Amino acid sequence: MLDMLLDYVKVRKYASSEPYIVGYINGTVQNNGTGIAGAIVSTNTGNSTNTNASGYYSMLLPSGEYHLSAISEPGFYVNNSITANAIAGSTTIQDIELLKKPTGNISGSVTGK
């Protein structure tokens, strides 16, 4: 059973006989320590995933440096200033902070000249 599981999780690059080296980038998209459900985390290479109910995300990526962006519209500003490295055979933890957009009503009057 363990051998079957190990064979299942192996990832190979089919274009050659060399192993396809991958690593995880995991983390939480949050605002002031509270996870944001349903946020979209994307890489500069076109990979993306959504956060779960607690704001957690996980991406399995080829080894390398990635520029991440996170978005949760309409309530939060986009954060596209995150860099993270996927390292072969390991997990990189990269939490992402989103700033809440102001809410409320604007009142007053507009006058012209």
C-alpha positions as CSV (number, residue, x, y, z in Angstrom):
1,M,0.0,0.0,0.0
2,L,2.8,2.4,0.9
3,D,4.6,1.7,-2.4
4,M,1.4,2.5,-4.3
5,L,1.0,5.8,-2.4
6,L,4.6,6.7,-3.2
7,D,4.2,5.9,-6.9
8,Y,1.0,8.0,-6.9
9,V,2.7,11.2,-5.5
10,K,5.8,11.0,-7.7
11,V,5.7,13.7,-10.4
12,R,7.8,13.1,-13.5
13,K,8.6,15.2,-16.5
14,Y,7.4,13.1,-19.4
15,A,9.4,15.0,-22.1
16,S,12.6,13.5,-20.7
17,S,13.8,10.8,-18.3
18,E,14.8,13.4,-15.7
19,P,12.6,13.9,-12.6
20,Y,10.4,16.9,-12.6
21,I,11.5,18.7,-9.5
22,V,8.7,20.4,-7.6
23,G,8.0,22.1,-4.3
24,Y,5.0,23.5,-2.5
25,I,4.2,27.1,-1.7
26,N,1.6,27.2,1.0
27,G,0.2,29.9,3.2
28,T,-2.7,31.9,4.4
29,V,-4.3,35.0,2.8
30,Q,-5.3,37.2,5.7
31,N,-6.3,40.6,7.0
32,N,-5.0,41.4,10.5
33,G,-4.5,37.7,11.3
34,T,-7.9,36.6,10.1
35,G,-8.0,34.3,7.1
36,I,-9.9,35.4,4.0
37,A,-12.0,32.7,2.4
38,G,-12.3,32.6,-1.4
39,A,-9.3,34.8,-2.2
40,I,-7.5,34.0,-5.5
41,V,-3.7,33.5,-5.3
42,S,-1.9,33.6,-8.7
43,T,1.7,33.2,-10.0
44,N,3.4,35.1,-12.7
45,T,3.4,31.9,-14.7
46,G,-0.4,31.6,-14.8
47,N,-1.0,29.1,-12.0
48,S,-3.8,30.0,-9.5
49,T,-5.8,28.6,-6.6
50,N,-8.5,29.7,-4.3
51,T,-8.2,29.9,-0.5
52,N,-10.3,27.6,1.6
53,A,-12.7,28.7,4.4
54,S,-9.8,29.6,6.7
55,G,-7.8,31.5,4.1
56,Y,-5.3,28.6,3.4
57,Y,-3.9,28.0,0.0
58,S,-1.4,25.4,-1.4
59,M,0.4,25.3,-4.8
60,L,2.6,22.5,-6.2
61,L,5.0,24.2,-8.6
62,P,8.2,23.5,-10.4
63,S,11.3,24.7,-8.5
64,G,12.0,28.4,-9.0
65,E,11.1,31.9,-8.0
66,Y,7.5,33.1,-8.3
67,H,5.8,36.4,-8.1
68,L,2.5,35.9,-6.3
69,S,-0.5,38.1,-6.3
70,A,-3.6,37.8,-4.1
71,I,-7.0,39.3,-4.7
72,S,-10.4,39.2,-2.9
73,E,-12.8,41.6,-4.5
74,P,-14.5,43.8,-3.8
75,G,-13.5,44.2,-0.1
76,F,-9.7,44.1,-0.3
77,Y,-6.9,45.8,-2.2
78,V,-4.8,43.5,-4.5
79,N,-1.4,42.5,-3.1
80,N,1.0,41.8,-6.0
81,S,4.3,42.4,-4.2
82,I,5.1,38.9,-2.9
83,T,8.0,36.8,-4.1
84,A,8.3,33.1,-3.0
85,N,10.6,30.2,-4.0
86,A,9.4,26.7,-4.7
87,I,12.2,24.5,-3.5
88,A,12.4,20.9,-4.7
89,G,11.0,18.4,-2.2
90,S,10.1,21.0,0.4
91,T,7.4,23.4,1.4
92,T,7.8,27.2,1.5
93,I,5.3,29.0,3.8
94,Q,4.3,32.4,2.4
95,D,1.4,34.2,4.1
96,I,-0.1,37.1,2.2
97,E,-1.7,40.2,3.9
98,L,-4.5,42.0,2.2
99,L,-5.6,45.5,3.2
100,K,-9.3,46.1,3.6
101,K,-10.9,48.8,1.5
102,P,-12.7,51.5,3.3
103,T,-16.5,51.1,3.6
104,G,-19.3,53.4,4.6
105,N,-21.4,56.1,3.2
106,I,-20.2,59.5,2.0
107,S,-22.5,62.4,2.9
108,G,-22.4,66.1,2.3
109,S,-23.1,68.4,-0.6
110,V,-21.2,69.3,-3.8
111,T,-21.0,72.9,-4.8
112,G,-19.7,74.3,-8.0
113,K,-18.3,77.7,-9.1
